[in-house]
Amino acid sequence: MAKTRALLKRRKAIRNIHKITRTMELIATSRFQRAMVRAQQAAAFTRKITELAADLSLSAVNIDHPLLKKREPTKRAVLLVICSNRGLCGGYNAAILRQATLRYQELRQAGTELELDVSGKRGIAYFRYQGITPALTYTQFEDKPAFEQVEPIADRLIEAYVQEKIDRVDVAYMKFLSPARQTAVAETLLPLASEAAWPTASAASPKREAKVEYEFLPSAREILGEILPWSFKVRLFKCFLDAAVSEQIARRVAMKAATENAADMIKTITRQYNRARQAQITKEIAEVIGGAAALE
C-alpha cells in the first residue's frame, strides 16, 4: 500500500511539472515568433547600412575617420558579453560564456588591459563566481530590446574609442542564423575596418572596390561622420536582437524536451502503479482464499 501511495504522489508531482514546462514552451514559442520578426527586419537594414558605410569609406579615400583606425598593438579593449536574465534555456548561456572566456583569456594573454561589461544576470553571476568583477552590468534587456536602450551603450563605446581610451570592442553573444541554427560567437565590432564589423562588405580587404561612385555633398567627412557611428550602433543593436531571439529558441527547445521527458515519466510511473496495484489485489484475493480454506 505504501508503494502505490508513493507512486501516486510522484505521478501527481510530475504532472504538475509537465503542465509548467508545457506552458513555458508555449510562452517561449510566442515570444520567439515576435523576436524573430524584429531580428529579420533589422537584419536587412543592418546589411544595407553596413554596405553603404563600407562603400562610402572606400570612395572617400582621402578621409580618415577615427572609427576606421586600427591601433596596433591593442593596449585597452572592451569585451561585452550578452547573456540572459533567466535560466531554463538549455546550453544557451554556457555556449556564450565559453566563447567569452576564450576571448577574455586571449586578450589578457596578449597583455591587453581589458574592461569586461556583462548583460544578463546569468553572465554576471558566472563571472563573479570566477572571481572576475565586471566593470559595467546590464539587466534591463529581455525578449524585446529597444534601440533606445542600446544607443547609450554604443555612444559610450564610440566616445571612448574616438578619444583613444580603448583600442578595440568585442561582443560575445548568440548569433541568430535561422530558426534551426544559432551559434555562439565573439566578434570584433570596433574598429569598423574589421571583418566582423563589416561581414558582408569589409573595407579591410584591399581587393574590394566600391561598387558605386559617390559624389559627396556637403562633404565626405561630414557624411561619414554620421554614417559610421550609426553603422556601429545598428550592428550592436542587431547583436542584442539576435541574443533575444536565440534565447527564446533555446528555451522553447529545452522546455519541449522537458515536457516530453515528463510525459514519458508519467507513462512509466502509471505502468508501475498498475502493476503494483494488480499485485496488491492478487495478494489480497490469495489471502481471502487462504483464509476461507483454513476455516473449512
C-alpha positions as CSV (number, residue, x, y, z in Angstrom):
1,M,0.0,0.0,0.0
2,A,2.8,2.4,0.9
3,K,4.4,1.8,-2.6
4,T,1.2,2.6,-4.5
5,R,0.8,5.8,-2.5
6,A,4.3,6.9,-3.2
7,L,3.8,6.2,-6.9
8,L,0.6,8.3,-6.9
9,K,2.3,11.1,-5.1
10,R,5.2,11.1,-7.5
11,R,3.0,10.9,-10.6
12,K,1.0,13.9,-9.4
13,A,4.2,16.0,-8.9
14,I,5.4,15.1,-12.4
15,R,2.1,16.0,-13.9
16,N,2.3,19.4,-12.3
17,I,5.8,19.8,-13.7
18,H,4.5,18.7,-17.1
19,K,1.9,21.5,-17.0
20,I,4.5,24.1,-16.1
21,T,7.0,23.1,-18.8
22,R,4.3,22.9,-21.4
23,T,3.1,26.4,-20.5
24,M,6.7,27.7,-20.6
25,E,7.2,26.1,-24.0
26,L,4.1,27.9,-25.4
27,I,5.2,31.2,-24.0
28,A,8.7,30.8,-25.4
29,T,7.2,29.9,-28.8
30,S,5.1,33.1,-28.8
31,R,8.0,35.3,-27.8
32,F,10.3,33.6,-30.3
33,Q,8.0,34.4,-33.2
34,R,7.8,38.1,-32.2
35,A,11.5,38.4,-31.6
36,M,12.3,36.6,-34.9
37,V,10.3,39.1,-36.9
38,R,12.2,42.0,-35.2
39,A,15.5,40.4,-35.9
40,Q,14.7,39.7,-39.5
41,Q,13.5,43.2,-40.1
42,A,16.7,44.6,-38.5
43,A,18.9,42.3,-40.5
44,A,18.0,43.9,-43.9
45,F,18.6,47.4,-42.5
46,T,21.9,46.4,-40.9
47,R,23.1,44.8,-44.0
48,K,22.3,47.8,-46.2
49,I,23.8,50.4,-43.9
50,T,26.9,48.2,-43.5
51,E,27.4,48.0,-47.2
52,L,26.8,51.7,-47.6
53,A,29.3,52.6,-44.9
54,A,31.9,50.3,-46.5
55,D,31.4,51.7,-50.0
56,L,31.5,55.3,-48.8
57,S,34.7,54.6,-46.8
58,L,36.3,53.2,-49.9
59,S,35.1,56.0,-52.1
60,A,36.4,58.7,-49.7
61,V,40.0,57.6,-50.0
62,N,41.4,60.8,-48.6
63,I,39.2,60.8,-45.5
64,D,40.5,59.1,-42.3
65,H,37.7,58.5,-39.7
66,P,38.6,57.6,-36.1
67,L,36.3,54.5,-36.1
68,L,38.2,53.1,-39.1
69,K,41.6,53.3,-37.5
70,K,43.3,50.0,-36.4
71,R,45.6,50.5,-33.4
72,E,48.4,48.1,-33.0
73,P,49.3,46.9,-30.5
74,T,45.9,46.8,-28.7
75,K,46.5,48.2,-25.3
76,R,43.0,48.6,-24.0
77,A,39.9,46.7,-25.0
78,V,36.2,46.2,-24.0
79,L,34.6,42.8,-24.0
80,L,30.8,43.0,-23.9
81,V,29.1,39.6,-23.0
82,I,25.4,39.3,-23.7
83,C,23.6,36.5,-21.7
84,S,20.1,36.0,-20.3
85,N,18.5,37.2,-17.1
86,R,16.8,33.8,-16.6
87,G,17.7,30.2,-16.9
88,L,15.8,27.1,-18.2
89,C,17.2,27.7,-21.7
90,G,19.5,24.6,-22.1
91,G,23.1,25.3,-23.0
92,Y,22.4,28.9,-24.3
93,N,24.4,30.8,-21.6
94,A,27.1,28.1,-21.3
95,A,27.9,28.4,-25.0
96,I,28.2,32.2,-24.9
97,L,30.3,32.1,-21.7
98,R,32.6,29.6,-23.2
99,Q,33.3,31.9,-26.2
100,A,33.6,34.9,-23.9
101,T,36.1,33.1,-21.6
102,L,38.2,32.2,-24.6
103,R,38.3,35.7,-25.9
104,Y,38.9,37.1,-22.4
105,Q,41.9,34.8,-21.9
106,E,43.2,35.6,-25.4
107,L,43.2,39.3,-24.8
108,R,44.7,39.0,-21.3
109,Q,47.5,36.8,-22.5
110,A,48.3,39.4,-25.2
111,G,48.9,41.9,-22.5
112,T,45.7,43.9,-23.2
113,E,44.1,45.9,-20.4
114,L,40.6,44.6,-20.6
115,E,37.3,46.1,-19.4
116,L,34.5,43.4,-19.0
117,D,30.9,44.5,-19.5
118,V,28.2,41.9,-18.9
119,S,24.5,42.0,-19.9
120,G,22.2,39.4,-18.1
121,K,22.1,38.1,-14.6
122,R,23.4,34.6,-15.6
123,G,26.6,36.1,-17.1
124,I,27.1,38.4,-14.1
125,A,26.7,35.5,-11.6
126,Y,29.2,33.4,-13.7
127,F,32.0,35.9,-13.8
128,R,31.6,36.8,-10.1
129,Y,31.8,33.1,-9.3
130,Q,35.1,33.0,-11.3
131,G,36.4,35.9,-9.2
132,I,36.1,38.4,-12.1
133,T,34.2,41.6,-11.3
134,P,32.6,43.2,-14.4
135,A,33.1,47.0,-14.9
136,L,29.5,47.5,-16.0
137,T,26.5,45.3,-15.8
138,Y,23.1,45.5,-17.6
139,T,19.9,43.7,-16.5
140,Q,17.3,45.7,-18.4
141,F,17.3,43.6,-21.6
142,E,14.6,41.0,-22.0
143,D,12.9,39.4,-25.1
144,K,12.2,42.9,-26.7
145,P,15.4,45.0,-26.5
146,A,14.8,48.6,-27.8
147,F,17.2,50.7,-29.7
148,E,16.8,53.4,-27.1
149,Q,18.3,51.0,-24.6
150,V,21.3,50.1,-26.7
151,E,22.1,53.5,-28.0
152,P,23.6,54.9,-24.7
153,I,26.0,51.8,-24.6
154,A,27.0,52.4,-28.2
155,D,27.6,56.1,-27.6
156,R,29.8,55.4,-24.6
157,L,31.9,52.9,-26.6
158,I,32.2,55.3,-29.6
159,E,33.3,58.2,-27.4
160,A,35.9,56.0,-25.7
161,Y,37.2,54.8,-29.0
162,V,37.4,58.2,-30.6
163,Q,39.2,59.6,-27.5
164,E,41.6,56.7,-27.7
165,K,40.7,55.4,-24.3
166,I,40.1,52.0,-25.8
167,D,41.6,50.3,-28.9
168,R,39.1,47.5,-29.6
169,V,35.5,46.5,-28.8
170,D,34.5,42.8,-28.8
171,V,31.0,41.3,-28.3
172,A,30.2,37.7,-27.2
173,Y,26.7,36.7,-27.9
174,M,24.5,34.0,-29.6
175,K,24.2,34.8,-33.3
176,F,20.9,34.0,-35.0
177,L,21.4,32.4,-38.4
178,S,18.0,30.7,-38.8
179,P,15.3,29.2,-36.6
180,A,17.2,25.9,-36.7
181,R,20.7,27.3,-36.3
182,Q,22.3,29.7,-33.8
183,T,25.9,29.8,-32.9
184,A,27.8,31.5,-30.0
185,V,30.4,33.9,-31.3
186,A,32.8,36.6,-30.1
187,E,33.1,39.3,-32.8
188,T,35.2,42.5,-33.0
189,L,32.9,45.4,-33.8
190,L,35.5,48.2,-33.4
191,P,37.4,49.2,-35.3
192,L,34.9,49.2,-38.2
193,A,37.6,48.1,-40.6
194,S,37.5,44.6,-39.1
195,E,35.9,41.7,-41.0
196,A,33.4,41.1,-38.2
197,A,32.2,44.7,-38.1
198,W,31.6,44.6,-41.9
199,P,30.9,40.9,-42.6
200,T,29.3,41.5,-46.0
201,A,31.4,44.4,-47.1
202,S,34.8,44.7,-45.5
203,A,36.8,47.8,-46.0
204,A,39.8,46.0,-44.7
205,S,40.1,43.9,-47.8
206,P,42.5,45.5,-50.4
207,K,40.8,43.6,-53.2
208,R,37.4,45.2,-52.6
209,E,36.5,48.2,-54.6
210,A,33.5,50.5,-54.2
211,K,30.5,49.3,-56.3
212,V,29.2,52.8,-56.8
213,E,31.0,56.1,-57.4
214,Y,29.6,58.7,-54.9
215,E,29.5,62.4,-55.2
216,F,29.6,63.8,-51.6
217,L,27.5,66.8,-50.6
218,P,28.1,68.6,-48.3
219,S,31.4,66.7,-47.8
220,A,32.6,63.2,-47.4
221,R,33.9,63.9,-43.9
222,E,30.5,65.1,-42.6
223,I,28.6,62.2,-44.2
224,L,31.0,59.6,-42.9
225,G,30.8,61.3,-39.5
226,E,27.1,60.5,-39.5
227,I,27.0,57.1,-41.2
228,L,29.9,55.3,-39.5
229,P,28.6,55.8,-35.9
230,W,25.1,54.7,-37.0
231,S,26.6,51.6,-38.6
232,F,28.2,50.6,-35.3
233,K,25.0,51.4,-33.3
234,V,22.8,49.4,-35.6
235,R,25.3,46.5,-35.6
236,L,25.4,46.4,-31.8
237,F,21.6,46.6,-31.6
238,K,21.5,43.6,-34.0
239,C,23.6,41.7,-31.5
240,F,21.1,42.2,-28.8
241,L,18.2,41.3,-31.1
242,D,20.0,38.1,-32.1
243,A,20.6,37.3,-28.5
244,A,16.9,37.8,-27.6
245,V,15.6,35.5,-30.4
246,S,18.2,32.9,-29.8
247,E,17.4,32.8,-26.1
248,Q,13.7,32.1,-26.8
249,I,14.6,29.4,-29.3
250,A,16.8,27.7,-26.7
251,R,14.1,28.0,-24.0
252,R,11.5,26.6,-26.3
253,V,13.7,23.6,-27.2
254,A,14.6,23.0,-23.6
255,M,11.0,23.2,-22.4
256,K,9.8,20.9,-25.2
257,A,12.4,18.3,-24.2
258,A,11.4,18.6,-20.5
259,T,7.7,18.3,-21.4
260,E,8.4,15.1,-23.4
261,N,10.5,13.6,-20.7
262,A,7.8,14.4,-18.1
263,A,5.2,12.7,-20.3
264,D,7.4,9.6,-20.6
265,M,7.9,9.5,-16.9
266,I,4.2,9.8,-16.3
267,K,3.6,6.8,-18.5
268,T,6.3,4.8,-16.8
269,I,5.1,5.5,-13.3
270,T,1.5,4.7,-14.4
271,R,2.6,1.3,-15.5
272,Q,4.5,0.7,-12.3
273,Y,1.4,1.8,-10.3
274,N,-0.9,-0.5,-12.3
275,R,1.5,-3.5,-11.7
276,A,1.8,-2.7,-8.0
277,R,-1.9,-2.3,-7.6
278,Q,-2.5,-5.6,-9.6
279,A,0.0,-7.4,-7.3
280,Q,-1.7,-6.0,-4.2
281,I,-5.1,-7.1,-5.4
282,T,-3.8,-10.5,-6.3
283,K,-2.3,-10.8,-2.8
284,E,-5.5,-9.8,-1.1
285,I,-7.5,-12.3,-3.1
286,A,-5.0,-15.0,-2.3
287,E,-5.3,-14.1,1.4
288,V,-9.1,-14.3,1.3
289,I,-9.0,-17.7,-0.5
290,G,-6.4,-19.0,2.0
291,G,-8.5,-17.8,5.0
292,A,-11.6,-19.4,3.6
293,A,-9.7,-22.7,3.1
294,A,-8.4,-22.6,6.6
295,L,-12.0,-22.2,8.0
296,E,-13.1,-25.3,6.2
